[in-house]
Amino acid sequence: AAVRQAIEAAMKGVPLDEYAKEHKELARAIEKWGYVKPI
């Protein structure tokens, strides 16, 4: 579910950290594996 949510966020142009605020699976994945903003 987290991967799907990450893809949805990218397709909508929403930063992952923002999208994760309302998507618990994505939030957990970011918490576990971290998140690096692309330049």
Biopython code that builds the backbone (N, CA, C, O; Angstrom):
import numpy as np
from Bio.PDB.StructureBuilder import StructureBuilder

atoms = [
    (1, "ALA", "N", (0.823, -1.195, 0.000)),
    (1, "ALA", "CA", (0.000, 0.000, 0.000)),
    (1, "ALA", "C", (0.868, 1.260, 0.000)),
    (1, "ALA", "O", (0.516, 2.257, -0.630)),
    (2, "ALA", "N", (1.986, 1.216, 0.696)),
    (2, "ALA", "CA", (2.848, 2.398, 0.782)),
    (2, "ALA", "C", (3.430, 2.767, -0.576)),
    (2, "ALA", "O", (3.541, 3.946, -0.909)),
    (3, "VAL", "N", (3.801, 1.763, -1.354)),
    (3, "VAL", "CA", (4.369, 2.041, -2.679)),
    (3, "VAL", "C", (3.312, 2.686, -3.563)),
    (3, "VAL", "O", (3.598, 3.648, -4.275)),
    (4, "ARG", "N", (2.098, 2.163, -3.519)),
    (4, "ARG", "CA", (1.002, 2.735, -4.304)),
    (4, "ARG", "C", (0.756, 4.186, -3.889)),
    (4, "ARG", "O", (0.542, 5.049, -4.740)),
    (5, "GLN", "N", (0.784, 4.448, -2.597)),
    (5, "GLN", "CA", (0.571, 5.804, -2.101)),
    (5, "GLN", "C", (1.695, 6.727, -2.542)),
    (5, "GLN", "O", (1.447, 7.889, -2.864)),
    (6, "ALA", "N", (2.916, 6.235, -2.562)),
    (6, "ALA", "CA", (4.043, 7.047, -3.028)),
    (6, "ALA", "C", (3.878, 7.390, -4.505)),
    (6, "ALA", "O", (4.163, 8.513, -4.922)),
    (7, "ILE", "N", (3.421, 6.427, -5.290)),
    (7, "ILE", "CA", (3.189, 6.676, -6.717)),
    (7, "ILE", "C", (2.069, 7.693, -6.902)),
    (7, "ILE", "O", (2.182, 8.601, -7.725)),
    (8, "GLU", "N", (0.987, 7.543, -6.138)),
    (8, "GLU", "CA", (-0.128, 8.497, -6.217)),
    (8, "GLU", "C", (0.348, 9.906, -5.886)),
    (8, "GLU", "O", (-0.018, 10.865, -6.566)),
    (9, "ALA", "N", (1.163, 10.031, -4.844)),
    (9, "ALA", "CA", (1.678, 11.344, -4.456)),
    (9, "ALA", "C", (2.505, 11.948, -5.584)),
    (9, "ALA", "O", (2.362, 13.128, -5.904)),
    (10, "ALA", "N", (3.367, 11.141, -6.183)),
    (10, "ALA", "CA", (4.210, 11.627, -7.278)),
    (10, "ALA", "C", (3.363, 12.059, -8.468)),
    (10, "ALA", "O", (3.634, 13.090, -9.084)),
    (11, "MET", "N", (2.342, 11.279, -8.792)),
    (11, "MET", "CA", (1.483, 11.607, -9.931)),
    (11, "MET", "C", (0.688, 12.891, -9.693)),
    (11, "MET", "O", (0.367, 13.620, -10.631)),
    (12, "LYS", "N", (0.376, 13.154, -8.415)),
    (12, "LYS", "CA", (-0.374, 14.368, -8.070)),
    (12, "LYS", "C", (0.542, 15.564, -7.823)),
    (12, "LYS", "O", (0.071, 16.692, -7.677)),
    (13, "GLY", "N", (1.854, 15.313, -7.777)),
    (13, "GLY", "CA", (2.799, 16.392, -7.524)),
    (13, "GLY", "C", (2.834, 16.837, -6.074)),
    (13, "GLY", "O", (3.206, 17.971, -5.772)),
    (14, "VAL", "N", (2.442, 15.933, -5.173)),
    (14, "VAL", "CA", (2.413, 16.238, -3.743)),
    (14, "VAL", "C", (3.671, 15.656, -3.099)),
    (14, "VAL", "O", (4.000, 14.495, -3.347)),
    (15, "PRO", "N", (4.385, 16.438, -2.276)),
    (15, "PRO", "CA", (5.562, 15.903, -1.588)),
    (15, "PRO", "C", (5.182, 14.704, -0.708)),
    (15, "PRO", "O", (4.116, 14.694, -0.093)),
    (16, "LEU", "N", (6.051, 13.706, -0.654)),
    (16, "LEU", "CA", (5.753, 12.499, 0.119)),
    (16, "LEU", "C", (5.470, 12.792, 1.583)),
    (16, "LEU", "O", (4.557, 12.211, 2.170)),
    (17, "ASP", "N", (6.247, 13.691, 2.177)),
    (17, "ASP", "CA", (6.030, 13.978, 3.597)),
    (17, "ASP", "C", (4.646, 14.582, 3.834)),
    (17, "ASP", "O", (4.037, 14.330, 4.874)),
    (18, "GLU", "N", (4.146, 15.365, 2.898)),
    (18, "GLU", "CA", (2.794, 15.928, 3.019)),
    (18, "GLU", "C", (1.744, 14.835, 2.828)),
    (18, "GLU", "O", (0.781, 14.753, 3.591)),
    (19, "TYR", "N", (1.928, 14.007, 1.821)),
    (19, "TYR", "CA", (0.968, 12.946, 1.501)),
    (19, "TYR", "C", (0.891, 11.940, 2.648)),
    (19, "TYR", "O", (-0.173, 11.383, 2.922)),
    (20, "ALA", "N", (2.010, 11.712, 3.308)),
    (20, "ALA", "CA", (2.060, 10.741, 4.403)),
    (20, "ALA", "C", (1.243, 11.177, 5.613)),
    (20, "ALA", "O", (0.860, 10.341, 6.431)),
    (21, "LYS", "N", (0.974, 12.460, 5.738)),
    (21, "LYS", "CA", (0.194, 12.943, 6.882)),
    (21, "LYS", "C", (-1.205, 12.334, 6.913)),
    (21, "LYS", "O", (-1.798, 12.207, 7.983)),
    (22, "GLU", "N", (-1.734, 11.958, 5.756)),
    (22, "GLU", "CA", (-3.082, 11.392, 5.698)),
    (22, "GLU", "C", (-3.095, 9.951, 5.197)),
    (22, "GLU", "O", (-4.162, 9.393, 4.941)),
    (23, "HIS", "N", (-1.914, 9.343, 5.055)),
    (23, "HIS", "CA", (-1.813, 7.964, 4.572)),
    (23, "HIS", "C", (-0.867, 7.197, 5.483)),
    (23, "HIS", "O", (0.353, 7.287, 5.353)),
    (24, "LYS", "N", (-1.454, 6.435, 6.415)),
    (24, "LYS", "CA", (-0.668, 5.811, 7.480)),
    (24, "LYS", "C", (0.375, 4.814, 6.983)),
    (24, "LYS", "O", (1.456, 4.721, 7.563)),
    (25, "GLU", "N", (0.072, 4.066, 5.919)),
    (25, "GLU", "CA", (1.044, 3.090, 5.425)),
    (25, "GLU", "C", (2.294, 3.793, 4.903)),
    (25, "GLU", "O", (3.417, 3.365, 5.170)),
    (26, "LEU", "N", (2.087, 4.870, 4.161)),
    (26, "LEU", "CA", (3.212, 5.646, 3.641)),
    (26, "LEU", "C", (4.000, 6.264, 4.796)),
    (26, "LEU", "O", (5.231, 6.273, 4.775)),
    (27, "ALA", "N", (3.306, 6.770, 5.784)),
    (27, "ALA", "CA", (3.973, 7.362, 6.950)),
    (27, "ALA", "C", (4.852, 6.330, 7.654)),
    (27, "ALA", "O", (5.973, 6.639, 8.055)),
    (28, "ARG", "N", (4.345, 5.107, 7.804)),
    (28, "ARG", "CA", (5.129, 4.050, 8.460)),
    (28, "ARG", "C", (6.358, 3.679, 7.643)),
    (28, "ARG", "O", (7.435, 3.460, 8.197)),
    (29, "ALA", "N", (6.198, 3.608, 6.332)),
    (29, "ALA", "CA", (7.331, 3.266, 5.467)),
    (29, "ALA", "C", (8.415, 4.335, 5.553)),
    (29, "ALA", "O", (9.602, 4.017, 5.627)),
    (30, "ILE", "N", (8.010, 5.588, 5.542)),
    (30, "ILE", "CA", (8.977, 6.687, 5.655)),
    (30, "ILE", "C", (9.667, 6.637, 7.012)),
    (30, "ILE", "O", (10.872, 6.865, 7.116)),
    (31, "GLU", "N", (8.893, 6.337, 8.048)),
    (31, "GLU", "CA", (9.449, 6.235, 9.401)),
    (31, "GLU", "C", (10.501, 5.121, 9.467)),
    (31, "GLU", "O", (11.549, 5.283, 10.092)),
    (32, "LYS", "N", (10.209, 3.995, 8.819)),
    (32, "LYS", "CA", (11.108, 2.837, 8.874)),
    (32, "LYS", "C", (12.339, 3.007, 7.990)),
    (32, "LYS", "O", (13.458, 2.734, 8.425)),
    (33, "TRP", "N", (12.142, 3.456, 6.756)),
    (33, "TRP", "CA", (13.243, 3.499, 5.790)),
    (33, "TRP", "C", (13.793, 4.888, 5.527)),
    (33, "TRP", "O", (14.834, 5.027, 4.885)),
    (34, "GLY", "N", (13.116, 5.913, 6.009)),
    (34, "GLY", "CA", (13.585, 7.273, 5.800)),
    (34, "GLY", "C", (13.108, 7.856, 4.482)),
    (34, "GLY", "O", (12.472, 7.178, 3.675)),
    (35, "TYR", "N", (13.425, 9.109, 4.284)),
    (35, "TYR", "CA", (12.976, 9.831, 3.099)),
    (35, "TYR", "C", (13.983, 10.921, 2.784)),
    (35, "TYR", "O", (14.341, 11.716, 3.652)),
    (36, "VAL", "N", (14.432, 10.957, 1.559)),
    (36, "VAL", "CA", (15.363, 11.982, 1.108)),
    (36, "VAL", "C", (14.687, 12.731, -0.025)),
    (36, "VAL", "O", (14.303, 12.138, -1.033)),
    (37, "LYS", "N", (14.542, 14.050, 0.148)),
    (37, "LYS", "CA", (13.919, 14.850, -0.906)),
    (37, "LYS", "C", (14.853, 14.961, -2.097)),
    (37, "LYS", "O", (16.031, 15.277, -1.936)),
    (38, "PRO", "N", (14.336, 14.701, -3.294)),
    (38, "PRO", "CA", (15.175, 14.884, -4.483)),
    (38, "PRO", "C", (15.474, 16.361, -4.704)),
    (38, "PRO", "O", (14.699, 17.231, -4.307)),
    (39, "ILE", "N", (16.578, 16.624, -5.325)),
    (39, "ILE", "CA", (16.965, 18.023, -5.565)),
    (39, "ILE", "C", (16.298, 18.534, -6.815)),
    (39, "ILE", "O", (16.494, 19.689, -7.191)),
]
sb = StructureBuilder()
sb.init_structure("model")
sb.init_model(0)
sb.init_chain("A")
sb.init_seg("    ")
for serial, (resi, resn, name, xyz) in enumerate(atoms, 1):
    if name == "N":
        sb.init_residue(resn, " ", resi, " ")
    sb.init_atom(name, np.array(xyz, "f"), 0.0, 1.0, " ", f" {name:<3s}", serial, name[0])
structure = sb.get_structure()
